[in-house]
Amino acid sequence: MVLRALVAAYVGQAGPVSSAALLHLMPKKLSSASIRNTMAELDDAGLIAKAHASSGRVPTPRGLRVFVDQLLDVGDLGPHHRRLLDRELYRADAAETPRLASHLLSEHTRQLGFVVAPRVEQLRLRTVHLIPVAAGRVLAVLVAENGGVIERIIENVEPISPRELERVREHLAERIEGRTMVGLRRVLESERDGLRGEANALLRRVWSLGLRACEVSDASVEDDLVIASRLALLDQPEFSDPERIRGLFAAIETNQRLLDLLHQIAHADTGESGVGLLMSLGAELGEPSLRECALVAIPYGNSTGDSSGPAPETSALGVLGVIGPQRMDYGRVIPLVQYCSKLVTRKLLV
């Protein structure tokens, strides 16, 4: 009870909490001596600490971890907030969705909202078009289920008639629906290896053009961390120092370890629920400029697959969440991040 009340007061007032203040916040009446003794025990356990010369206490990262993991009751997002988010995200097209979701996370949590946009090879595809553009050159246009378009110029193509090119396209279209670029490559490579001695000229064309259309360049596999707005974080008193906020933004935008962590979340085994929420505090983020920050992140685009169609080739399309001070209203932030994940998943996969 005392740790719950202390964290709630700390989140609300952005400063140390005294035993006298806690006396009025207890759900059950406790004496001043009981509260002081309990705070001393929490201090000895490393869950709270004295703040500078003040007589008040603040939760430590360990105390916040215990609070979130064991004491926090995370409810559903209220209907009003759900309607607001539904309306804002409904009007966005697939290409705008990551940036808009990042903006909404910032606006509704007053933290730094972010989205790791889907990698191109993770998008599920609907169809393909092959267009001759010059002698020996064919433009492959891969259309994703979310409406996105991926274009590839295939060079050094042997002479091929428009009719034969259309037949190649039809063969690829039969194999492409519901698969990602990685999945389509697997299918074509498997066919090529299994039928190599029996293949006719058309099938060889299908494999050659299809595999080259699905090549993923080094540039396309880089994680794209989308941060639409930084203004909300400036409202937090912890970031009133310009040097501190500048160091924070630089660390976020250049920190490959942070991107690696987010990428691991997207591809982690999330169990039966299909959703894995991660909270990292301070030193867990592996970056000195983030040592007083917290990260709440969750994958989006999880797919359980369809037994009648192609098997899913990835656990998630990406990750979204917020970064802010450790003094974060986790009970409000976590359900909001979870609901945004559902909305973005619905937008990109349905």
Rosetta blueprint (number, residue, H / E / L):
1 M L
2 V H
3 L H
4 R H
5 A H
6 L H
7 V H
8 A H
9 A H
10 Y H
11 V H
12 G H
13 Q H
14 A L
15 G L
16 P L
17 V E
18 S L
19 S H
20 A H
21 A H
22 L H
23 L H
24 H L
25 L L
26 M L
27 P L
28 K L
29 K L
30 L L
31 S L
32 S H
33 A H
34 S H
35 I H
36 R H
37 N H
38 T H
39 M H
40 A H
41 E H
42 L H
43 D H
44 D H
45 A L
46 G L
47 L L
48 I E
49 A E
50 K E
51 A L
52 H L
53 A L
54 S L
55 S L
56 G L
57 R E
58 V E
59 P E
60 T L
61 P H
62 R H
63 G H
64 L H
65 R H
66 V H
67 F H
68 V H
69 D H
70 Q H
71 L H
72 L L
73 D L
74 V L
75 G L
76 D L
77 L L
78 G L
79 P H
80 H H
81 H H
82 R H
83 R H
84 L H
85 L H
86 D H
87 R H
88 E H
89 L H
90 Y H
91 R L
92 A L
93 D L
94 A L
95 A L
96 E L
97 T H
98 P H
99 R H
100 L H
101 A H
102 S H
103 H H
104 L H
105 L H
106 S H
107 E H
108 H H
109 T H
110 R L
111 Q L
112 L E
113 G E
114 F E
115 V E
116 V E
117 A E
118 P L
119 R L
120 V H
121 E H
122 Q H
123 L L
124 R L
125 L E
126 R E
127 T E
128 V E
129 H E
130 L E
131 I E
132 P E
133 V E
134 A E
135 A L
136 G L
137 R E
138 V E
139 L E
140 A E
141 V E
142 L E
143 V E
144 A E
145 E L
146 N L
147 G L
148 G L
149 V E
150 I E
151 E E
152 R E
153 I E
154 I E
155 E L
156 N L
157 V L
158 E L
159 P L
160 I L
161 S L
162 P H
163 R H
164 E H
165 L H
166 E H
167 R H
168 V H
169 R H
170 E H
171 H H
172 L H
173 A H
174 E H
175 R H
176 I H
177 E L
178 G L
179 R L
180 T L
181 M H
182 V H
183 G H
184 L H
185 R H
186 R H
187 V H
188 L H
189 E H
190 S H
191 E H
192 R H
193 D H
194 G H
195 L H
196 R L
197 G L
198 E L
199 A L
200 N L
201 A H
202 L H
203 L H
204 R H
205 R H
206 V H
207 W H
208 S H
209 L H
210 G H
211 L H
212 R H
213 A H
214 C L
215 E L
216 V L
217 S L
218 D L
219 A H
220 S H
221 V H
222 E L
223 D L
224 D E
225 L E
226 V E
227 I L
228 A L
229 S L
230 R L
231 L L
232 A H
233 L H
234 L H
235 D H
236 Q L
237 P H
238 E H
239 F H
240 S L
241 D L
242 P H
243 E H
244 R H
245 I H
246 R H
247 G H
248 L H
249 F H
250 A H
251 A H
252 I H
253 E H
254 T H
255 N L
256 Q H
257 R H
258 L H
259 L H
260 D H
261 L H
262 L H
263 H H
264 Q H
265 I H
266 A H
267 H L
268 A L
269 D L
270 T L
271 G L
272 E L
273 S L
274 G L
275 V L
276 G L
277 L L
278 L E
279 M E
280 S E
281 L E
282 G H
283 A H
284 E H
285 L H
286 G L
287 E L
288 P H
289 S H
290 L H
291 R L
292 E L
293 C E
294 A E
295 L E
296 V E
297 A E
298 I E
299 P E
300 Y E
301 G L
302 N L
303 S L
304 T L
305 G L
306 D L
307 S L
308 S L
309 G L
310 P L
311 A L
312 P L
313 E L
314 T L
315 S L
316 A L
317 L L
318 G E
319 V E
320 L E
321 G E
322 V E
323 I E
324 G E
325 P E
326 Q L
327 R L
328 M L
329 D L
330 Y H
331 G H
332 R H
333 V H
334 I H
335 P H
336 L H
337 V H
338 Q H
339 Y H
340 C H
341 S H
342 K H
343 L H
344 V H
345 T H
346 R H
347 K H
348 L H
349 L H
350 V L
